[in-house]
Amino acid sequence: MPLLYNCLLNLLAPFALLRLLIKSRRNPEYRRHIGERFAYLLPPTKPASLWIHAVSVGEFLAIAPLLETLLTRHTDLNLWISCTTPTGRAQIATFATGYPQRIQYSYLPYDSRGNIRRFLAHVKPRGVVLMETEIWFNLLRQCQAQNIPTLLINARLSAKSLRGYYRFARRLLRRVLPQLRINAQNRSDAKRFRFLCRDSRISITPSLKFAAPVTEILPLQDFLPPNPQAPLWIAASTHEGEEKHILAAYKNLLHHLPQLRLCIAPRHPERRDSICKLIEKSGFTPLLRSQGATLSSNTHGIALLDTLGELGAAMSCASVAFIGGSLIARGGHNPLEAVHAGIPLCFGKSMFNFQDIAEQLRKENFVRQCDADTLPDAVQALLDYHAQAGRQDIIAYSRRHSGDILDRHYAFIAQQIALDVSTHRATHKASLCVLP
């Protein structure tokens, strides 16, 4: 099986390059740093770095507060952060400017044996921390061969993914998963991992996404200036096929709320041209963040956040949020970004990527689940909630659920990687959950 897996990867390498070139037609950043995807032309390494892998934007934003904790508590610790997408790389680059002497970053190499060997020989990590669903056979096998502690934190495994792994890759994964330290998000995920790797020593710690950002995010007031008389609705992380429903809902709401403003923040900013056409077709003027525009209450415009790394700042200006990827079958995006900003939110019925979080949030009176037809009613109800209750109840919910999550994830990493915690009391141990 390992021989077949590696042969397939080598055969697919030219198609991986072709896929990057095709994607670069919409986002030229995919043409840059291609060598890193084959473990060549990597930046200089830092001594004894802890390697962190976060696939893209969502995973990195979730782990960023934990990285802040690690860097603050261990001033001698260096990090190597990897990702797979240009948007994720841009987020990491911004974060790294705060620690220029302690962080290096690159793309994750494709999982061939040669690529992973070159990468490990270059980085020489003291440990590897993977996020959520990143299970790669050669990466895990080479770390195991070199006695490098390897952790999977914030781990989740859907029933669909479990069926796929079990059907096509269980023999491969059962060679390496028992040596992987797993910290699952909830009991259901832990049970699935246990079934896949036949290991009962699975820790459970609530999702890192519940942990609010460590640093305060300043509102994006030059783009979205505050106006108590003109509430702002932000449609966050939208995908193709959703903007038409958002624009239709906005036109509906304007009959009752003529001062309502709208900001659309697409998941992929390179889609700006097609979204601008939709906005113009709906009778509005697109106001692009990249062009220095400002959304005022007396312009017949819709703000388009076509830049990276500013969604949190834009949410801090809003009165209500819609979470994209949920009106179509994409599984949604992190709804807790709106909670951390202290604003009520709604999302569609496709939230399988955040099912556990969505189920908890649906119980709260500042959250609505809707479809395209009921979207205007959901936004109207949440605007009423915001006008009456403000942000304090939602911020209190965020702080209450952030609680000890960062400390528990930190304790898990510190124990497994053998970080010195003598000067930093780990108040919570990552207790092992032995499942029946």
N, C-alpha and C positions, 0 to 999 in steps of 0.2 A: 504493500500500500504506500509506504513512503516513497519508493522508487517511482511508482505511477504518478503520485502527486507531484513530485519534482519534475518529471518529464512533461506533464501537462503544463506546469508553470513556465517551463522553458519554451514550450511551443506557443504559449499564449503571449509571450513577451512582445512580439511585434504588434499584436493586436492591442495591447495595452498602450503602446506608443501611439498607434493610430487613434485610439480613443481620446488620448490627451490632445492630439492635434485637432480632432473634431470639436472637442469641448472648447478649445482655444479660439474657435471662430466667434464664440459668444463672450468668452473671457480670456483675453490674451495672457493673463497670469499663468494659465496652464502650460504655456510654452517655456516658462522660466523655471530654473532649478530642476530640470529633468534629470540631470546626473544624480541628484540626491535620491531619486526613486530607485536607483540601482546601486546606492551606497558609494557613489563617486562624488568628488568635488564638495565634500562636506566641510563645514566651517571647523576651525580649530576646537579641540575639546578642552574642557575644564577638568581638573583632576578630581577623581572619585565622584563623578556626577551621579545623581539619581535620575534615571531616565523615566520621563512621564510621557505617555502617549494618549492624546485626546484627538479623536477623529476630526472634528470640525468645530464650528462656532459654539454650538450648544454644549458639547462636552467640555470644551475649554472654559466657557463661562461658569459652568457648574463647579469645576475643580479649582478655578482661580483663587477663591477664598482660602482653600486648603493649602495652595502653594504659598500664599501670603503667610499663612500660619507656619509652615515649614521653614520658610526663609527667615522669618522673624525670630523663631525659637532656636534656630541653628545657623548662626552667622558664618560658620565655616562650610555650610552645605552649598553645593553647586547643582544646577539643574540642566538637563538636556531635555527639551520638549519637542515632541514630534507630532505631526498631524498629516492629513491626506488631502486637504482642500486649500485653495488660495485664500478663501475667506477665513478659515481657521488660522492660517499662517499670519494673516494680517492682524488678527486679534493677539496672537502670541507675540508678534513683533512690537505691538504697542505695550503689552505687559512687560516685555523684556527691557524696555527703555528705563524702567524703574530700578533695574538690577543689572546694569550693563556689564559688570565684571563677574556675574555669577550665573548667567543664563546663556545657553546656546540653543538654537532650534533648527529644525530641518523637516523635510518630508520623511514619512516612514517608507523605507525601501519595500519594494514588492517582496513577497515572502518566499523567495527562492533560497536554497541553502547557501549559495555563494554570496548573495546580497546580504543576508543576515550575518554571516561570518565576517564579512568586511566591515559591516556597521558596528558589530560588537568589538572587533579588534580596534576600531578607531575610537569609539566612545569609551570603552572600558567601564561600563556602569557598575556602581556598587549595588544596584538593585533596579528593578523595572516595575513600574506601576502602570497598568493598563486600565482604561475606563470602559465600563458598561458592557460592551459586547465584543470586544476586540480579542478574539481567539484565533491565533495564527500558529499553525503546526510547527514550522521551522523556527520561528521566533522562540516558542516555548521549548522546543527540543534543544536548541543550541544553548539557551540559558540554563536548562537543566544539565547539559553536558559540562558547562563551565561553572556550575554551582553558583549561579547568580540568582538570588531570591527574586521571585516573580509574583506579583499580586494583581488580582482583578478586583477593583473596587467599584462601588456604585453599580454592581453587576446586575444585569437583568437578562432574562431569557424567556421569550414568549413561547407559547405552546406551538405556534407555527415554526419558529426557529428550531425548537427542540425536535420536532418531527423531521425537519430537514437534516439536522446534524445526525440524528439517530439513523436515518435511512442511508445517508451517503458518507458520513465521516466518523461514525462512532469508533471504528477500529483505530483510526489515526488518533482521535482525541483521547481515547482511554490510555494511550501510551504516555501522554503528557499532562493531562488534567489533574491527576492525583497529586502532582508536585506543585500545582498552581494554588496559591492561597486565595480563596474567594470570599469576598464580603458582599453579600447580596442585599438588594434593596428591601425585600420583603419575604415573607415565608413562602409564597408561591414560587418566586424566582429560585429560592434556596432549594425547594423540593425538585424543581426541574434540573438544576445543576447536579444535585445529588443523584438523580436518576441517570444523568448522562455520564458522570464520572465515577459513580459508585463510591462516593466519599461522603460520610455524614458530617465531617468537620467543616461546615459552612457557617460563616458568621453572618449575622443580619444587622444592618444599620440602616436607618431611613435614608432616603435619597439625599445626596449632596445638594440637589436643586432646592431643597427647603432652606438651606443656609443662605442668608442674605449676604450681599457683597460686603467685604470688609471696609472698603473705602467708599466714602460718600460720592454719589454721582451728581454732578451739577446739571441742572436743567438746560436744555438747548434753547435758550430764550431768544437768541438772535434769529433763529429760524422759526420758532414757534412761540412768539411773545405771549405772556399771560394776559388774559382778558376775562374778568369775572362774568361779563355779559355775553361772552362768546365761547361756550364750552368746546373742547377739542376731543374728537374721537380719533383714536389711532388704530389702524388695521395693521397688525404686526406680523411679519414673516409670512406674507401672503405668497401663494403659488398661482401659476397660470390656471385660469378657470374660476378663480375666486374674485378677482377685482370687478368683474362685471356684476356680480351679486352685491358687492359692497357699494358700488356706484349707484345701483338701482335702489338699495336701501337708503343711501344718503339723500337721493332726490325725494324719496318718500318722506324722510324725516324733516326735510326743509319746509314742507308745508306747515308743520307745527312748530318747528324750531328754526326760523330763518337765519339766526345768528350762529348756528352750529358749524363748526369747522371740521375738516377731515384731513388726516395725514395718512398716506399709504406707505408702508415700509416693506418692500418686497424682500423675500428671503434671498433672492439672487439679484443684486442691483443691476447686473448687466441686462436685465429685462426692461430697463427704463424706457427704451424707445417704444416697445409694444404697449406698455402701460400708458405712456403719454398719449398715444393714439386713442386708447380707450377713453381716457379722461376728456380729450378734445371731442370725441364722438358723443360723449354724454353732455356736452355743452359747457364744460369748465376749462379753465386754464391750468396746465400743470406748472407748478412752482418747484423747481429742482433745488435740493440742498447743495448739490455740486456746483451750481451756478450762483450761489450766494443769495437766493431768493428769501423772502420773508412772507409768512402767512399772516396777513392781517384780516380783521373782521369785515373790512369794506371792499375786499377784492373778490371777484367771482372765480376764485382759484382753489385748487386742491394741492396740498403739499405732498411732494414725493421725496422720501428719504432714500436717496440713491447713493449713500456713502456707507462705509463699514464702521462698526464699532461705536455707533451713536444711538442704538435703539433704546438702551436704558435711559440715556439722557432725554430722548424724545418722550418716552413714557412718563418721565417725571413732570412733563408739561401737560399731560393729557388728563381728561376727566373720566374716560372709559376706554377700554381696549377690547379689540377682537383678536383672537389668537388664530393665525393662519394655519394652513395645512390641514384644516379640520372640516371644511365644507366639501372637500374632495377626499379621495381615499389615500391620503398621505400619512395619516396617523397623528397629525397635529405637532405643535411645538410646545416648548416649556411655558405653561401658564403662570408659573410662579414669578416670572419676570415682572408681570403686571402686579402681582401681590406685593413684591418687594418695593415697587414704586408707589404702593398705596392706592391703587385705583381699581374699581370694579371691572369685571371682565366677562366676556362671553366666548364660547367656542362652539364649533359644529359637532356633529356626531362621530366623526372619525378622530379619535384620540387614543388609538391603541398604543402609540409610542409612550404615552404618559397615562396609561389606564389607571394605575393605582392613585396617582396624584389627582387626576380628574375626578375619580370617584369620591375622594375626600373633599375636594373643593365644591362639588355639586351640592353638598349639604349646607353650604354657607349662603347667606342671603345676598352676598355681593357677587354671586356667580350665576350665570344663566347658560344653559345649553340650548342650542337653536339649530334651525336649518335655514336655507336661503330665504324661505317665505316668512319665517318668524324672526329673522335678524333685526328688522326695524323695531319690532316690539321689545326685543331683548335690550337693544341699545337704549331705547326710550326709558325702560324700567331702571336700567343701571344709571342713566343720567339723573333720574329722580332720586335714586339712592345716594349718589354722590352729592347732590345738592342738599340733601337733608343730613347725611351722616359725615360727609367729608372723608378724610383719609385715615383718621386716627384708629378706627376699629380694624381696618385692613392692615395697617402697620403693626398694630398690637398682635394680630393673628400671625403675621410674618415673624415677629420676634419670639412669640410663644413657641412656634414650631421650629424655629432655627435652633433654639435651646442649646443642647449639648452635642448636636450633630457633628460640628467641626471637631470638637474634642475627641469624639468617638472614632471618627475616621483617622484623625491624627494618631491616636493611640494604636490603632490597628497597624498603620504603616510603621510607626516607631518600633513596635514589638517585632514585626516581621523583618524589617531591614536592619534592626539592631542599632537604631539611633540612640545616642546618649540623651536620656531624659532626666538626668539627675537634677538639673536646675529648672526643669519644667514639669511640674507635677501633672501627670496624665490622670485626670479625674475620673475617666471612664475607661474600663478595659473592654476590648472587643470580645465579648463573650461568645463562646462557640455554641451554636444551636444544633443539638443532635436531634435530627428529625425522625419521627416514627416511620 
